Amino acid sequence: MDLEALSYFVSQIAVAIDTGKHQDISVEEVKDRIRKADLIPYLTEKTGVDLNLFVEEHDLAIELNEKLQCVLEKFEAQKKKWNVEKNGLCFLIVLTTQIIQSKQKVLTVLQSKQTKEGYEMEYKELCKDWRLRDKYVLDKLSAAGILFALLGFAIATAHESEYWIRSLLATVGVFFSLVLCISVFKDILYRDSTEKLIRCLSDALRIENSFEKVKMGT
């Protein structure tokens, strides 16, 4: 049973109370009707309020009665006070409110579980991205070191008369240095931004020493 149906039921009971004509419906009468599983027919006949949703959908009426009886039995077993002892319709609202609260707790738990699962998936993806980006930075720095070493060796071994070769190699070196610097800078910026997100998610998920684990690849 959804919250909309329960809210509809409560609103119709409130309408009945608002008329001021049903003070004679006692708490014990409501309990008795719940136990007999004829609450909806009784309320429809006694108060005249619009409970067609439950009249037309008999399964819904049965489910509502079962939930009301479950709450009633639970509280009576625990010997809890209802704080509503005279008006049966007010007592019925109290019972239904307990059902709504219970359902909301279940929904909250489910939503929290889904949120946690989403955070965990995002955390894993970000860790993977960070390791990949960190690898890019190290690979590019290694490639830059090898390239500079080769260019330096080529320039050093070129004959003094081959000035244009030295100039060409120097130009190529400057060009690739600029490209690599830009690329490495972008990777570092992305990696550091990812690190901040990882730390935020690890706090939300209460993962201790999370970033040290990411660095170790665990």
C-alpha positions in Angstrom: 0.0 0.0 0.0 1.4 3.4 -1.0 1.5 6.5 1.1 -1.0 8.2 -1.2 -3.7 5.7 -0.3 -2.9 6.0 3.4 -3.0 9.8 3.2 -6.3 9.6 1.4 -7.7 7.5 4.2 -6.5 9.8 6.9 -8.0 12.9 5.1 -11.4 11.2 4.9 -11.3 10.3 8.6 -10.5 13.9 9.3 -13.5 15.0 7.3 -15.7 12.7 9.4 -14.2 14.2 12.6 -14.7 17.7 11.3 -18.5 17.2 11.0 -18.7 16.8 14.8 -21.4 14.2 14.3 -19.5 11.0 15.2 -18.4 11.5 18.8 -20.3 8.3 19.6 -17.7 6.1 17.7 -15.6 4.8 20.6 -12.0 3.5 20.6 -13.3 0.1 21.6 -15.7 0.1 18.6 -12.9 0.8 16.2 -10.7 -1.9 17.7 -13.6 -4.4 17.4 -14.2 -3.5 13.8 -10.5 -3.9 13.0 -10.5 -7.3 14.6 -13.6 -8.3 12.7 -12.1 -7.0 9.4 -15.2 -4.9 8.5 -13.8 -1.5 9.3 -14.3 0.1 5.8 -18.0 -1.0 5.4 -18.7 0.2 9.0 -17.1 3.6 8.4 -18.8 4.1 5.1 -22.2 3.3 6.5 -21.7 5.1 9.8 -20.0 8.3 8.6 -20.9 8.6 5.0 -17.4 9.8 4.0 -15.8 9.0 0.6 -13.9 5.7 1.0 -14.7 4.5 -2.5 -11.0 3.8 -3.1 -11.2 1.0 -0.6 -14.7 0.0 -1.4 -13.9 -0.5 -5.1 -10.6 -2.1 -4.5 -11.3 -4.8 -2.0 -7.7 -6.0 -1.8 -6.7 -2.6 -0.7 -9.2 -2.6 2.1 -8.0 -6.0 3.3 -4.4 -4.8 3.3 -5.3 -1.6 5.2 -7.2 -3.6 7.8 -4.3 -6.1 8.2 -1.8 -3.2 8.7 -4.1 -1.5 11.3 -4.5 -4.8 13.1 -0.8 -5.4 13.1 -0.1 -2.0 14.7 -2.9 -2.5 17.2 -1.6 -5.9 18.3 2.0 -4.6 18.5 1.1 -1.7 20.7 -1.2 -3.8 22.9 1.5 -6.4 23.3 4.0 -3.7 24.4 1.3 -2.2 26.7 1.9 1.2 25.3 -0.5 4.1 26.0 -2.3 5.6 23.0 -3.1 8.9 24.6 -6.4 8.8 22.7 -9.1 7.0 24.8 -12.4 8.5 23.8 -12.8 9.3 20.1 -12.5 6.2 17.9 -11.9 8.2 14.7 -9.0 10.1 16.3 -7.7 6.7 17.5 -7.9 5.5 13.9 -5.8 8.4 12.7 -3.2 7.5 15.3 -3.0 4.0 14.1 -2.7 5.0 10.4 0.0 7.5 11.3 2.0 4.7 12.8 1.7 2.8 9.5 2.8 5.9 7.5 5.8 6.4 9.8 6.9 2.8 9.5 6.6 3.0 5.7 8.6 6.2 5.6 11.4 4.6 7.7 11.6 1.7 5.2 11.8 4.2 2.3 14.5 6.1 4.0 16.5 3.0 4.6 16.1 2.0 0.9 17.1 5.5 -0.3 20.1 5.5 2.0 21.2 2.1 0.7 20.8 3.3 -2.9 22.7 6.5 -2.1 25.5 4.5 -0.5 25.7 2.2 -3.5 25.9 5.2 -5.8 28.7 6.7 -3.8 30.6 3.5 -3.7 30.3 3.1 -7.5 31.4 6.7 -8.0 34.3 6.2 -5.5 35.6 3.2 -7.5 35.4 5.0 -10.8 37.2 8.1 -9.4 39.9 5.9 -8.0 40.4 4.2 -11.3 40.5 7.6 -13.1 43.0 8.9 -10.6 45.4 5.9 -11.0 45.1 6.2 -14.8 45.8 9.9 -14.8 48.7 9.5 -12.5 50.1 6.9 -14.8 49.7 9.3 -17.7 51.7 12.0 -15.8 54.6 9.5 -15.0 54.6 8.1 -18.5 54.8 11.5 -20.2 57.5 12.7 -17.8 59.5 9.6 -18.7 58.9 10.1 -22.4 60.0 13.7 -22.0 63.2 12.7 -20.3 64.0 10.2 -23.0 63.2 12.7 -25.8 65.3 15.4 -24.2 68.2 13.0 -23.8 68.0 12.0 -27.4 67.8 15.5 -28.7 70.6 16.6 -26.4 72.8 13.8 -27.7 71.9 14.6 -31.3 72.6 18.3 -30.9 75.9 17.6 -29.1 77.1 15.1 -31.8 76.0 17.2 -34.8 78.9 18.8 -36.7 79.5 22.5 -36.1 79.0 23.3 -39.8 75.5 21.7 -39.7 74.0 24.7 -37.9 70.6 24.2 -39.5 70.3 20.7 -38.1 71.0 22.0 -34.6 68.4 24.7 -35.1 65.9 22.2 -36.4 66.5 19.8 -33.5 66.3 22.7 -31.0 63.0 23.9 -32.5 61.6 20.3 -32.4 62.7 20.1 -28.8 61.0 23.3 -27.8 57.8 22.4 -29.6 57.5 18.9 -28.0 58.5 20.4 -24.6 55.6 22.9 -24.9 53.1 20.2 -25.9 54.2 17.8 -23.1 54.1 20.6 -20.5 50.6 21.5 -21.5 49.5 17.8 -21.5 51.2 17.1 -18.2 49.7 20.2 -16.6 46.2 19.2 -17.7 46.7 15.7 -16.4 47.9 17.0 -13.0 45.0 19.4 -12.8 42.5 16.6 -13.5 44.3 14.2 -11.1 44.2 16.7 -8.3 40.6 17.6 -8.8 39.8 13.8 -8.8 41.7 13.5 -5.6 39.5 16.1 -3.9 36.4 14.3 -4.9 37.8 11.0 -3.7 38.6 12.5 -0.3 35.0 13.9 -0.1 33.5 10.5 -1.0 35.7 8.6 1.4 34.6 10.9 4.2 30.9 10.3 3.3 31.6 6.5 3.1 33.8 6.6 6.3 36.7 5.0 4.6 39.9 5.5 6.6 43.2 6.2 4.9 41.4 6.1 1.6 43.9 8.0 -0.5 46.8 6.0 0.7 44.9 2.9 -0.5 44.2 4.5 -3.9 47.9 5.2 -4.3 48.7 1.6 -3.5 46.1 0.4 -5.9 43.9 -1.3 -3.3 
